[in-house]
Amino acid sequence: MTIKLYHASCKCGSVRYLARVDQDMAMRCICGHCRSRGVEGLRIAYIPRDAFSLLSGADKLTENMNYARTPHHFFCRTCGEPSFGLTTSPTGVETVTVNIACLERGDVNAVSPAFTSQFQPNEPLR
């Protein structure tokens, strides 16, 4: 287990947060939204709710209601970047999914996905 504290922000810097991420738990998201954007899947990491702290930009967050489901994915209203998501595990633990590209606004390969999400989306590809 390799846990590191990251400062994170969306592309424009409106949404900022701190996240303690276990680098061994990074994965690629395969939800319908990520797949419909023509990408392999957003690189994400699931972290406990208490390992996440929103610093600014709560008023800049929006959720794409076309994909409203659990987990809830929040985007920056200004630049449109997916910032993070909120969900509850089957055991009832609140978790946050963080967009690895937001971490330190650095190289997305710095935290490599160890595996692909097993989430199977209900919605069809658009």
Residue pairs with C-beta under 8 A, 6 or more apart in sequence:
1 22
1 24
2 22
2 23
2 24
3 20
3 21
3 22
3 23
4 20
4 21
4 23
5 18
5 19
5 20
6 18
6 19
6 20
6 21
6 103
6 104
7 16
7 18
7 103
7 104
8 16
8 17
8 18
8 19
8 83
8 98
8 99
8 102
8 103
8 104
8 105
9 15
9 16
9 17
9 102
9 105
10 57
10 76
10 78
10 79
10 81
10 83
10 102
11 76
11 79
11 81
11 105
12 76
12 78
12 79
12 81
14 56
14 57
14 60
14 76
14 77
14 78
14 79
15 54
15 56
15 57
15 60
15 61
15 74
15 76
15 81
15 83
16 54
16 55
16 56
16 57
17 52
17 53
17 54
17 55
17 83
17 84
17 98
17 102
18 52
18 53
18 55
19 45
19 47
19 51
19 52
19 53
19 84
19 96
19 98
19 103
20 47
20 51
20 52
21 45
21 47
21 51
21 98
21 100
21 103
21 111
22 45
22 47
23 45
23 111
24 114
25 45
25 46
25 47
25 114
26 43
26 44
26 45
26 100
26 111
26 112
26 113
26 114
27 43
27 44
27 45
27 46
27 113
27 114
27 115
27 116
27 117
28 40
28 41
28 42
28 43
28 44
28 113
28 115
28 116
28 117
29 41
29 42
29 43
29 44
29 97
29 117
29 119
30 41
30 116
30 117
30 119
30 120
30 121
31 41
31 67
31 73
31 117
31 119
31 121
32 67
32 121
32 123
32 124
32 125
32 126
33 64
33 66
33 67
33 73
33 82
34 41
34 42
35 41
35 121
35 125
36 125
36 126
41 116
41 117
42 82
42 99
42 100
42 101
43 99
43 100
43 101
43 108
43 111
43 113
44 85
44 97
44 98
44 99
44 100
44 117
45 97
45 98
45 100
45 111
46 95
46 96
46 97
47 95
47 96
47 97
47 98
48 93
48 94
48 95
48 96
49 86
49 93
49 94
49 95
49 96
51 96
52 84
52 96
52 98
57 76
57 83
60 76
60 77
60 78
61 74
61 75
61 76
61 77
61 83
62 74
62 75
62 76
62 77
63 72
63 73
63 74
63 75
64 73
64 75
66 126
67 73
67 123
69 121
69 122
69 123
70 87
70 88
71 85
71 86
71 87
71 95
71 97
72 85
72 86
72 87
73 82
73 84
73 85
73 97
74 82
74 83
74 84
74 85
74 86
75 81
75 82
75 83
76 83
81 99
81 101
81 102
82 99
83 98
83 99
83 102
84 96
84 97
84 98
84 99
84 102
85 96
85 97
86 94
86 95
86 96
86 97
87 94
87 95
87 96
87 97
88 94
88 95
89 95
100 108
100 111
100 113
101 108
103 110
103 111
104 110
